[in-house]
Amino acid sequence: MHRLTDLSAKVVAALGVCVLVGALGTGQAHADSVSWGFEQLEPTPPDFSANFAMTATYDPGTYGADWVHFLIEHTGDFSSDGRIVGVYFDDEALGLFDFGTTPGLSGTGSVAFQGSSSPPLPEDLPGQEDFTPPFTTTFGFTATSPNNGITVNNSLAILLKLTAGQDWDDVKNALPIALRVGLFVQDADGNDSFKYATTENPPDSSEVIPLPAAAWSGLAMLGTLGVVAAYRRRQRLAGV
């Protein structure tokens, strides 16, 4: 019985090490994400920038190895917080994305957008030259009508294809300055419109990135190893 217990412990240990090494050594094979907030171009109040958030996700198992998923969310509480009617990408410096490949677009509720890298869609981000540094629209998406913009508690998902030779690390390193995302918001604070671009400082929520499922499996296996080790110590103390 003692030999069987020893053998079981060794098998569990080997499996735990294999799972953990596999989880930590596969790099971009697992999903990863980063979140950013926005800064308002107009420095005077009211400032609605806290109502908007963006999460970029790389998940090859879900979207494919050459695609990055962007989620633009309206997290405000009131209809007076406005609606996002334009989402713009400034990718001029690095050319991270192949905008010639049709992007994937999906909105919640009544959200519906269209996009293009050439006129008449989209117009440039209004007031883009006033940002520091100036914002240059490479590709943009506009609501099919003002009523189809991103309203409170709704979102727009955008799936963009990476340019050949670019990868997820390039995207993460470029955000939020070399690669920027801009927003045009209407009907805020009455009938006013505001412009936003990704801020240099990420929100606090981006400091904790969920571990891949395989990593959790590895940690769980380490917990099992601890239980086995404690059991064996008790056996030795009991003279078994």
KOLTIKE-252742 format. One record per residue (C-alpha): residue in one letter; x, y, z. Coordinates in nm, 2 decimals. Each point is the difference from the previous one (the first is absolute). Example, Ala and Ser with C-alpha at 12.3 -4.5 7.8 and 13.67 -1.06 7.14 Angstrom:
BEGIN
@aa a c1 1.23 c2 -0.45 c3 0.78
@aa s c1 0.14 c2 0.34 c3 -0.07
END
This chain:
BEGIN
@aa m c1 0.00 c2 0.00 c3 0.00
@aa h c1 0.29 c2 0.23 c3 0.08
@aa r c1 0.16 c2 -0.06 c3 -0.34
@aa l c1 -0.33 c2 0.08 c3 -0.17
@aa t c1 -0.03 c2 0.32 c3 0.19
@aa d c1 0.35 c2 0.10 c3 -0.10
@aa l c1 -0.07 c2 -0.08 c3 -0.37
@aa s c1 -0.32 c2 0.20 c3 0.01
@aa a c1 0.18 c2 0.30 c3 0.14
@aa k c1 0.27 c2 -0.02 c3 -0.26
@aa v c1 -0.26 c2 -0.02 c3 -0.28
@aa v c1 -0.19 c2 0.30 c3 0.14
@aa a c1 0.32 c2 0.20 c3 0.03
@aa a c1 0.11 c2 -0.08 c3 -0.36
@aa l c1 -0.35 c2 0.10 c3 -0.13
@aa g c1 0.01 c2 0.32 c3 0.20
@aa v c1 0.34 c2 0.10 c3 -0.14
@aa c c1 -0.10 c2 -0.08 c3 -0.35
@aa v c1 -0.32 c2 0.20 c3 0.02
@aa l c1 0.16 c2 0.30 c3 0.15
@aa v c1 0.29 c2 0.01 c3 -0.24
@aa g c1 -0.24 c2 -0.04 c3 -0.29
@aa a c1 -0.22 c2 0.29 c3 0.13
@aa l c1 0.30 c2 0.23 c3 0.05
@aa g c1 0.19 c2 -0.09 c3 -0.31
@aa t c1 -0.25 c2 0.04 c3 -0.28
@aa g c1 0.01 c2 0.38 c3 -0.02
@aa q c1 -0.25 c2 0.14 c3 -0.25
@aa a c1 -0.19 c2 -0.33 c3 -0.02
@aa h c1 -0.22 c2 0.12 c3 0.28
@aa a c1 -0.24 c2 0.29 c3 0.03
@aa d c1 0.12 c2 0.33 c3 0.12
@aa s c1 -0.16 c2 0.34 c3 0.04
@aa v c1 0.07 c2 0.36 c3 0.09
@aa s c1 -0.24 c2 0.28 c3 0.09
@aa w c1 0.04 c2 0.38 c3 -0.06
@aa g c1 -0.20 c2 0.30 c3 0.09
@aa f c1 -0.06 c2 0.32 c3 -0.20
@aa e c1 0.08 c2 0.37 c3 0.05
@aa q c1 -0.23 c2 0.28 c3 -0.11
@aa l c1 0.14 c2 0.25 c3 -0.24
@aa e c1 -0.20 c2 0.29 c3 0.16
@aa p c1 0.17 c2 0.05 c3 0.34
@aa t c1 -0.30 c2 0.20 c3 0.14
@aa p c1 -0.28 c2 -0.19 c3 0.19
@aa p c1 -0.21 c2 -0.19 c3 -0.04
@aa d c1 0.25 c2 -0.28 c3 -0.06
@aa f c1 -0.17 c2 -0.33 c3 -0.11
@aa s c1 0.33 c2 -0.19 c3 -0.06
@aa a c1 -0.07 c2 -0.24 c3 0.29
@aa n c1 -0.31 c2 -0.13 c3 -0.18
@aa f c1 0.20 c2 -0.16 c3 -0.29
@aa a c1 0.24 c2 -0.30 c3 0.00
@aa m c1 0.18 c2 -0.21 c3 -0.25
@aa t c1 0.14 c2 -0.36 c3 0.04
@aa a c1 0.23 c2 -0.15 c3 -0.26
@aa t c1 0.01 c2 -0.38 c3 0.00
@aa y c1 0.22 c2 -0.26 c3 -0.17
@aa d c1 -0.17 c2 -0.34 c3 0.01
@aa p c1 0.13 c2 -0.22 c3 -0.28
@aa g c1 -0.23 c2 -0.29 c3 0.11
@aa t c1 -0.31 c2 0.21 c3 -0.05
@aa y c1 0.09 c2 0.26 c3 -0.27
@aa g c1 0.30 c2 -0.15 c3 -0.18
@aa a c1 0.38 c2 0.07 c3 0.04
@aa d c1 -0.01 c2 0.31 c3 -0.23
@aa w c1 -0.28 c2 0.19 c3 0.15
@aa v c1 -0.05 c2 0.24 c3 0.30
@aa h c1 -0.33 c2 0.07 c3 0.16
@aa f c1 -0.09 c2 0.35 c3 0.11
@aa l c1 -0.29 c2 0.06 c3 0.23
@aa i c1 -0.13 c2 0.36 c3 0.04
@aa e c1 -0.23 c2 0.05 c3 0.29
@aa h c1 -0.23 c2 0.27 c3 0.13
@aa t c1 0.00 c2 -0.04 c3 0.38
@aa g c1 -0.19 c2 0.32 c3 0.09
@aa d c1 -0.32 c2 0.01 c3 0.21
@aa f c1 -0.22 c2 0.25 c3 -0.18
@aa s c1 -0.12 c2 0.07 c3 -0.35
@aa s c1 0.14 c2 0.35 c3 0.04
@aa d c1 0.35 c2 -0.16 c3 0.00
@aa g c1 -0.03 c2 -0.01 c3 -0.38
@aa r c1 0.04 c2 -0.26 c3 -0.27
@aa i c1 0.31 c2 -0.10 c3 -0.19
@aa v c1 -0.06 c2 0.05 c3 -0.37
@aa g c1 0.36 c2 -0.04 c3 -0.13
@aa v c1 0.30 c2 -0.22 c3 0.09
@aa y c1 0.33 c2 0.08 c3 -0.17
@aa f c1 0.34 c2 -0.17 c3 -0.02
@aa d c1 0.33 c2 0.19 c3 -0.04
@aa d c1 0.23 c2 -0.27 c3 -0.13
@aa e c1 0.20 c2 0.21 c3 -0.24
@aa a c1 0.34 c2 -0.03 c3 0.18
@aa l c1 0.02 c2 -0.38 c3 0.02
@aa g c1 -0.25 c2 -0.15 c3 -0.24
@aa l c1 -0.09 c2 -0.27 c3 0.24
@aa f c1 -0.33 c2 -0.09 c3 -0.16
@aa d c1 -0.10 c2 -0.10 c3 -0.35
@aa f c1 -0.30 c2 0.22 c3 -0.05
@aa g c1 -0.04 c2 -0.13 c3 -0.35
@aa t c1 -0.15 c2 -0.32 c3 0.15
@aa t c1 -0.36 c2 0.05 c3 0.10
@aa p c1 -0.02 c2 0.04 c3 0.38
@aa g c1 -0.26 c2 -0.18 c3 0.21
@aa l c1 -0.26 c2 0.23 c3 0.17
@aa s c1 -0.25 c2 -0.10 c3 0.26
@aa g c1 -0.21 c2 0.23 c3 0.23
@aa t c1 -0.23 c2 -0.06 c3 0.29
@aa g c1 -0.36 c2 0.12 c3 0.00
@aa s c1 -0.06 c2 0.24 c3 -0.29
@aa v c1 0.37 c2 0.08 c3 -0.05
@aa a c1 0.09 c2 -0.02 c3 -0.37
@aa f c1 0.32 c2 0.14 c3 -0.16
@aa q c1 0.16 c2 0.00 c3 -0.34
@aa g c1 0.37 c2 0.07 c3 -0.09
@aa s c1 0.24 c2 0.08 c3 -0.28
@aa s c1 0.35 c2 0.13 c3 -0.04
@aa s c1 -0.09 c2 0.22 c3 -0.30
@aa p c1 -0.26 c2 0.28 c3 -0.06
@aa p c1 -0.29 c2 0.05 c3 0.04
@aa l c1 0.04 c2 -0.23 c3 0.31
@aa p c1 0.12 c2 0.10 c3 0.24
@aa e c1 0.06 c2 0.37 c3 0.05
@aa d c1 0.30 c2 0.07 c3 0.22
@aa l c1 -0.05 c2 0.01 c3 0.37
@aa p c1 -0.14 c2 0.36 c3 0.05
@aa g c1 0.26 c2 0.23 c3 0.15
@aa q c1 0.27 c2 -0.27 c3 -0.03
@aa e c1 0.27 c2 0.26 c3 -0.08
@aa d c1 -0.05 c2 0.16 c3 0.34
@aa f c1 0.11 c2 -0.31 c3 0.19
@aa t c1 0.36 c2 -0.02 c3 0.12
@aa p c1 0.16 c2 -0.16 c3 -0.19
@aa p c1 -0.25 c2 0.06 c3 -0.29
@aa f c1 -0.23 c2 -0.30 c3 -0.07
@aa t c1 0.01 c2 -0.14 c3 -0.36
@aa t c1 -0.29 c2 -0.21 c3 -0.10
@aa t c1 0.12 c2 -0.32 c3 -0.18
@aa f c1 -0.33 c2 -0.19 c3 0.02
@aa g c1 -0.33 c2 0.09 c3 0.16
@aa f c1 -0.35 c2 -0.13 c3 0.08
@aa t c1 -0.31 c2 0.21 c3 0.01
@aa a c1 -0.35 c2 -0.08 c3 0.13
@aa t c1 -0.24 c2 -0.07 c3 -0.29
@aa s c1 -0.22 c2 0.27 c3 0.16
@aa p c1 0.02 c2 0.20 c3 0.32
@aa n c1 -0.26 c2 -0.23 c3 0.16
@aa n c1 0.23 c2 -0.29 c3 -0.07
@aa g c1 0.29 c2 0.14 c3 0.21
@aa i c1 0.14 c2 -0.16 c3 0.31
@aa t c1 -0.22 c2 0.10 c3 0.29
@aa v c1 0.01 c2 -0.06 c3 0.37
@aa n c1 0.08 c2 -0.37 c3 0.09
@aa n c1 0.06 c2 -0.09 c3 -0.37
@aa s c1 0.31 c2 -0.08 c3 -0.19
@aa l c1 0.16 c2 -0.05 c3 -0.34
@aa a c1 0.23 c2 -0.29 c3 -0.08
@aa i c1 0.26 c2 0.05 c3 -0.28
@aa l c1 0.21 c2 -0.28 c3 -0.14
@aa l c1 0.32 c2 0.12 c3 -0.18
@aa k c1 0.25 c2 -0.21 c3 -0.19
@aa l c1 0.37 c2 0.04 c3 0.07
@aa t c1 0.23 c2 0.10 c3 -0.28
@aa a c1 0.24 c2 -0.27 c3 -0.11
@aa g c1 0.30 c2 0.00 c3 0.24
@aa q c1 -0.18 c2 0.17 c3 0.28
@aa d c1 -0.12 c2 -0.17 c3 0.32
@aa w c1 -0.18 c2 0.06 c3 0.33
@aa d c1 0.31 c2 0.12 c3 0.18
@aa d c1 0.04 c2 0.27 c3 -0.27
@aa v c1 -0.36 c2 0.12 c3 0.07
@aa k c1 0.04 c2 0.00 c3 0.38
@aa n c1 0.33 c2 0.19 c3 -0.03
@aa a c1 -0.16 c2 0.26 c3 -0.23
@aa l c1 -0.30 c2 0.08 c3 0.21
@aa p c1 -0.10 c2 0.26 c3 0.09
@aa i c1 0.22 c2 0.26 c3 -0.19
@aa a c1 0.15 c2 -0.16 c3 -0.31
@aa l c1 -0.33 c2 -0.18 c3 -0.05
@aa r c1 -0.29 c2 0.22 c3 0.12
@aa v c1 -0.38 c2 -0.04 c3 -0.01
@aa g c1 -0.22 c2 0.31 c3 -0.02
@aa l c1 -0.37 c2 0.05 c3 0.08
@aa f c1 -0.26 c2 0.25 c3 -0.11
@aa v c1 -0.29 c2 0.04 c3 0.24
@aa q c1 -0.32 c2 0.19 c3 -0.07
@aa d c1 -0.30 c2 0.10 c3 0.21
@aa a c1 0.20 c2 0.03 c3 0.32
@aa d c1 -0.10 c2 0.25 c3 0.26
@aa g c1 -0.30 c2 0.11 c3 -0.21
@aa n c1 0.10 c2 0.03 c3 -0.36
@aa d c1 0.38 c2 0.04 c3 0.03
@aa s c1 0.26 c2 -0.22 c3 -0.18
@aa f c1 0.34 c2 -0.10 c3 0.14
@aa k c1 0.32 c2 -0.16 c3 -0.13
@aa y c1 0.21 c2 -0.26 c3 0.17
@aa a c1 0.32 c2 -0.19 c3 -0.05
@aa t c1 0.16 c2 -0.28 c3 0.19
@aa t c1 0.19 c2 0.14 c3 0.31
@aa e c1 0.35 c2 -0.08 c3 0.08
@aa n c1 -0.10 c2 -0.15 c3 0.34
@aa p c1 -0.20 c2 -0.32 c3 0.01
@aa p c1 -0.29 c2 -0.03 c3 0.24
@aa d c1 0.05 c2 -0.19 c3 0.33
@aa s c1 -0.20 c2 -0.30 c3 -0.14
@aa s c1 0.27 c2 -0.07 c3 -0.25
@aa e c1 0.26 c2 -0.07 c3 0.27
@aa v c1 -0.15 c2 -0.35 c3 0.06
@aa i c1 0.01 c2 -0.22 c3 -0.31
@aa p c1 -0.19 c2 -0.33 c3 0.02
@aa l c1 0.22 c2 -0.31 c3 -0.02
@aa p c1 -0.05 c2 -0.24 c3 -0.28
@aa a c1 -0.20 c2 -0.31 c3 0.09
@aa a c1 0.31 c2 -0.22 c3 -0.04
@aa a c1 0.19 c2 0.21 c3 0.26
@aa w c1 -0.29 c2 -0.04 c3 0.25
@aa s c1 0.02 c2 -0.38 c3 -0.06
@aa g c1 0.37 c2 0.01 c3 0.07
@aa l c1 -0.06 c2 0.19 c3 0.33
@aa a c1 -0.27 c2 -0.24 c3 0.10
@aa m c1 0.24 c2 -0.28 c3 -0.06
@aa l c1 0.26 c2 0.17 c3 0.22
@aa g c1 -0.27 c2 0.01 c3 0.27
@aa t c1 -0.05 c2 -0.38 c3 -0.04
@aa l c1 0.38 c2 -0.05 c3 0.04
@aa g c1 -0.01 c2 0.19 c3 0.33
@aa v c1 -0.28 c2 -0.23 c3 0.12
@aa v c1 0.20 c2 -0.31 c3 -0.10
@aa a c1 0.32 c2 0.13 c3 0.17
@aa a c1 -0.19 c2 0.07 c3 0.32
@aa y c1 -0.15 c2 -0.35 c3 0.00
@aa r c1 0.34 c2 -0.16 c3 -0.05
@aa r c1 0.14 c2 0.20 c3 0.29
@aa r c1 -0.27 c2 -0.12 c3 0.23
@aa q c1 0.08 c2 -0.36 c3 -0.11
@aa r c1 0.36 c2 0.04 c3 0.09
@aa l c1 -0.08 c2 0.15 c3 0.34
@aa a c1 -0.24 c2 -0.29 c3 0.07
@aa g c1 0.27 c2 -0.25 c3 -0.11
@aa v c1 -0.20 c2 -0.14 c3 -0.29
END
